[in-house]
Amino acid sequence: MASSHSSSPVPRSTNGGRDGIHHKERGLSPPRCRPIRSLPDVCPKEPTVEAQSLCNGPSVVAEHDRWTVYSSKVNLPAALNDPRLAKRESDFFTKTWGLDFTETEVMPSFYLPNITREHFGPYLQEMTQRERIHERCKTICPNKDDVDAVSSITTNHDKSRAELEQVPKIFMRPDFALEDPATFNSVLPWSHFHSAGGKSSRDVASSKLLQEKLSHYLDVVEVSIARQISLRSEAFFHAMSSQHDLQDRLQETQRAVAVLRGRTVAMDRVMCQGPLQALRAALTRNNCVKLHNKLKLMAAVHQTQPTVQLLLSTSEFVGALELIATTKEVLQQELQGIHSFRHLGSQLCELEKLIDKMMVEDFSMYARSDLNRSLKEEPQVLEKERLELLVFGLLRQRKLDFLDIYSNEMIIAAKTIVTQCVAESVVHIEEIDTEVVIKLADQMRQMMFPQWFELLKNVFENFIIFLQRIKATLNVIRNVAVEVLDSNRKNRLLAEANLGASGQQASQDPLFLQGEAELAYLTHEGLFISDALTEAQQQHQQQAGLVCQDQNSAVGSMIPLDPMENAASDPAPGITAISASREQSFMTGENMMPTDMELNRVINNIQELLYTASDVSHDRCVKVLTARAKDGSLERLNSAEFVCLSQAVEGFVRDTEDLCGRRSVSLRGSLQTQANRFVHRFHEERKTKLSLLLDNERWKQAEVPAEFQDLVNSIADGRISLPERKTSGPDDRKPTEFLLVNGQKYAVVGTVLLLIRIFLEYCQCVNDIPSIATDMLARLSDLLKHFNSRSCQLVLGAGALQIVGLKTITTKNLALASRCLQLVVHYIPIIRAHFETKLQPKQFSVLRHFDHITKDYNDHIAEISAKLVAIMDSLFEKVLSKYEVKAPMPSACFRNVCKQMAKMHEAIFELLPEEQTQMLFLRINGSFKMHLKRQLARLGVINDGGPQHGLVVVDVAFYVENIQALKSLERLNLNMAEIWEQKR
């Protein structure tokens, strides 16, 4: 039911609105009602013939550039309250218009100031006080009209409420229904109509009373309804009139829309259908061209698998992998979503895995055939182009463990080399039955040393050829890895340069790009200007990247349209094809290519593999050595044979070091072990030989053969080695009595001559086997100590009396032993200097053994000299104890002393040099003077010029004359005045 504006319950605030309490206006008095206003016109007027009436309605043509409410395309309340949705979408705006819709910040206008609350501060301060005064006045003095109106409304409202309250509440209930028995009984109680005694006047009166009461209730309600209708009659009639006005305006709008639609149809027929038909035709043609290109691309992709099979038949793994990679890229970018190609991607992946296995197997076969081919061929790379293709394919697929395959094949081939060499050697030896002796080690132990040595040299030669082949193959692999590394770096630098150039051109010429976009819009075949701008940018980037197009081919350019034609034109891959394929793969920048770090690791592993090849070769040679040395046969070699073995091993080690650039220690270590055993046996043999010589030595001067004199002369010339054996006839030179060493004569025994040859053998072994220098030095020191100690036991200790059967140790024996020791002492510094040249500076400490040996020898020589003096001293003590000063002169005692001195001189003169003889006789003379002085003191003879003094002087003169008469003692100062006591 309509209601007037004056009676509508509009909330109004009291007390200035400060307390937030609002009251509805009740029953405004009719005289104070505001004039009735019609509803706002929301519909346009009906169109007329005049243009002005049309302008008042909505116009699509005239208002094209200005947005109005009629331009809205979305009914927002309907969209938000869509009953088809299970729940209201919380992200409606972001889902429809993008994630940036709610997050986009609206830039403030540059033409409007930023208005804040501070701008209203002065106004609020000014009006606050006035508002408070106004509200206070309204409270104190209310408006009379308002008071009358309020009182009238209150009175009428109270009266109506009082009348309505007379009506029972049951009639006001929303669920009031007389069909309900309980409600019916409450409204019309049957107890008033049916009494026990029948119908009475009382019941009739009650019925009338009830009927009157219900009629009164109806009157009250109708009066209340009439009062409400009377209060809202104006609003009701106003709504009806507004409804007629609205219908009139809707008819005007309908006519305006019909006119507008007619004009729009005419414009569409005249101005739009022709150009749109042309645009549709151009777009259709463009789509047909694109479809044709797609079909050609699909045809090329369809030929991928046959082409890959054809490339694999010629072992062109790189080209096949490039074709697969390009096809996969085309499927992901150009042909994504094509139903007929839905399985092609997985098929290409499986084909790529198959190619990986084929490459690994092919590389394994290549390594096996390269390493196991005949060693008599030249050490050249087998099928270099095939190897380069395999290595590049493996690197491209990041199969970086292919070097492990080569390493395993290399170990197997090394074992095969030894087996073949042994088999070839055993065939020519009739003494070895291969059916009985099956093991290679047993076969090698049954060989004679020359046969086994020839086998070892053959093994060394084969391993040198084996390592040369491995090095050549690894150099090819390394060159491929280096080429890949360099190409990756060039590709990365070129990409960075192209990126910088394209960014610079794009930033330098924005106006040109805008002009291109405008031109493209005029000739564009699509519908949106954004598409035209995008195509203009792409064309500009393509023009800027013309330099790169010479090196980077298009995506589908590598897919041959006709695989048979391609195979016919290039049946065999050559160097040019390989290089082109490599360059293409380098410049594509595939993610499958290994990184620089991985390539550097591969290059390092190649060098390590060469080292491993050297170590494997040495290990197999060690097996040959240890198999031969298991029964101790290498220890029983003579020095010449072991020197030949050592030289062969050292030569092989040097060759492998020059070839591989690594010092392998396994073969040297094995040789060192055998050398230590050889040195031990070598030393024990010579020590035993020296002991036998000393035990059989009679300590008599031996003749010196000419060969020993030549040996000593070669040592004097600086050649510390054994002379070569002469193949000429027997030497006619006679042996000499003395050994001449630097102009000095040495009377020696035969043992010392052999000792010189023995320590030269030690030096010769050191020359031939430098690695045993320290061990040989220790053994030689032990040999020299043994000679010193044993000769001391035999001569000074008189051991030769029991061992050899000498009757006594004479002074000649002692002098000869001393001279022999002096000869050894003469050669010790020479031996020391020779060993010093063979030792490392950190090993010089072992040379101190020679200093200790020299001291021991000098002490031994001094003991022999003291022994000679002691012999004469005991003689002097025995003879001079019986000396008496009496005639005849010279006395018998002095005659005996002079005789013994002459015998001593005769025994040692030819053995000892003149200086040593003089020094010895000076010591003997001193002993004589001491005993004579002691005897004269016992006899009481003094140098007083008396008779006894004269007799002693005669004996002393006889003694001096006889001593100085001996050879080389003429100028010996005997100083016999010391026999007399000094006068106090």
ABEGO torsion letter per residue (X at the ends): XBBBAAABBBBBBBGGGAAGBBBBBBGBBAAABBBBBBBBBABBBBBBABAAAAAABBBAAAAAABBBAAABABBAAAAAABAABABBBAAAAAAAAEAAAAABBBBBBAABBBBBAAAAAAAAAAAAAAAAAAAAAAAABBBAAAAAAAAAAAAAAAAAAAAAAABBAAAABAABBAABAAAAAAABBAAAABBAAEBBAAAAAAAAAAAAAAAAAAAAAAAAAAAAAAAAAAAAAAAAAAAAAAAAAAAAAAAAAAAAAAAAAAAAAAAAAAAAAAAAAAAAAAAAAAAAAAAAAAAAAAAAAAAAAAAAAAGBAAAAAAAAAAAAAAAAAAABGBAAAAAAAAAAAAAAAAAAAAAAAAAAAAAAAAAABBAABBBBBBGAAAAAAAAAAAAAAGBAAAAAAAAAAAAAAAAAAAAAAAAAAAAABAABBAAABABAAAAAAABBAAAAAAAAAAAAAAAAAAAAAAAAAAAAAAAAAAAAAAAAAAAAAAAAAAAAAAAAAAAABAAAAAAAAAAAAAABABABAAAAAAAAAAAAAAAAAAAAAAABBBAAAABBABAAAAAAABABBBAAAAAAAAAAAAAAGBAABBBAAAAAAAAAAAAAAAAAAAAAAAAAAAAAAAAAAAAGAAAABBAAAAAAAAAAAAAAAAAAAAAAGBBBAAAAAAAAAAAAAAAAAAAAAAAAAAAAAAAABAGBBBBBBAAAAAAAAAAAAGBBBBBBBBABBBBABBBBABBBBGGBBBBBBAAAAAAAAAAAAAAAAAAABAAAAAAAAAAAAAAAAAAAAAAAAAAAAGAAAAAAGBABBBAAAAAAAAAAAAAAAAAAAAAAAAAAAABBAAAAAAAAAAAAAAAAAAAAAAAAAAAAAAAAAAAAAAAAAABBBBOBOBBAAAAAAAAAAAAAAAAAAAABBAAAAAAAAAAAAAAAAAAAAAAAAAAGBBBAGBAAAAAAAAAAAAAAAAAAABBGAAABBAGAAAABBBBX
